[in-house]
């Protein structure tokens, strides 16, 4: 029980290494079963951590390196209800995505399962980490796995372009976050979140502390796709495989907002309590993100891009709750974040299921946009028979061969018929 906080990170990493190492001899069914079972186990472990942290946060020090004289030298996992809720959400979405890959996504290999498990382990480690630098490490680990998953279809130039844009933009955000961490470490000599908060609370905020906070906030906002840093998200999410898009839209974007809220309340709430205008700046960014994402969502005809811009808009709504800088706003934002993650994950899976009969992802061609009420009602449920009927109705007809003749200055056309093939006469067969 003492090592329970470490298991949700260690188990998927070990299984991912085993799957990749045995890729030449591992069958598809075995890889599917191992990955799906691991994701389900991680979900159960994170749920157990959530229950155990309801009374008080659970702190686990790796290797028994507990603080001495108020100085933390070891690495710690600090499990609180919010972080455990996000980790459980990630486990649920990963289980659903791997189930979808088993039934629908036929082009996966063992590398895909390994990437998904590393992705899940990094998300859980980020949510449970009590060390600022380790939060950065886990975020970059999940980012590297996300880059590979976004560009998994290497034969699609759009997918590769979206993954490259994703990687370059988020690498800039990572550089800003690392710079902010370096400034804080230079000022306090600590990386543990609780120790950082105690060191900064004893002195007023100076310019170095303010710059460090701005670097961390902007870096995490880049990763969360807050306006004006949202331009990378549409291509990366829309062109990624559906299984990866479930986790991208369901939990990854919101992790940047969670990081800002957690770092502020743990480290900067004391020295920046007297800073005026912070709430106004955050609210302006939240409103701009929600409005820009909503408007761009309405202008889209590609279903995946529509869901991607809806993710941007929902990031703004979640940020509005955190921007109130109060417990009521934080509680509402966390509740909305979990519910929104489940809804967006379900929408991406639904898009992957019912979008497969159509060669185009244009929602205007879907039967839900027509006048048939029964077909429109059955579209969100993924009914197979309406999909087959709609696929036949939207199947392009074969163009007729036309011959044009000039008659009195006008062009007339007639349909030409193919002559029947005549078999050569031969001896009759018995």
Secondary structure as GFF3:
##gff-version 3
##sequence-region A 1 430
A	DSSP	alpha_helix	4	21	.	.	.	ID=ss1
A	DSSP	alpha_helix	28	52	.	.	.	ID=ss2
A	DSSP	beta_strand	58	61	.	.	.	ID=ss3
A	DSSP	three_ten_helix	62	64	.	.	.	ID=ss4
A	DSSP	beta_strand	76	79	.	.	.	ID=ss5
A	DSSP	alpha_helix	81	103	.	.	.	ID=ss6
A	DSSP	alpha_helix	110	128	.	.	.	ID=ss7
A	DSSP	alpha_helix	132	150	.	.	.	ID=ss8
A	DSSP	alpha_helix	157	188	.	.	.	ID=ss9
A	DSSP	alpha_helix	193	201	.	.	.	ID=ss10
A	DSSP	alpha_helix	207	224	.	.	.	ID=ss11
A	DSSP	alpha_helix	233	238	.	.	.	ID=ss12
A	DSSP	alpha_helix	242	247	.	.	.	ID=ss13
A	DSSP	pi_helix	248	252	.	.	.	ID=ss14
A	DSSP	alpha_helix	253	263	.	.	.	ID=ss15
A	DSSP	pi_helix	264	268	.	.	.	ID=ss16
A	DSSP	alpha_helix	278	298	.	.	.	ID=ss17
A	DSSP	alpha_helix	303	323	.	.	.	ID=ss18
A	DSSP	alpha_helix	327	354	.	.	.	ID=ss19
A	DSSP	three_ten_helix	363	365	.	.	.	ID=ss20
A	DSSP	three_ten_helix	367	369	.	.	.	ID=ss21
A	DSSP	alpha_helix	373	379	.	.	.	ID=ss22
A	DSSP	alpha_helix	384	393	.	.	.	ID=ss23
A	DSSP	beta_strand	402	407	.	.	.	ID=ss24
A	DSSP	beta_strand	410	415	.	.	.	ID=ss25
###
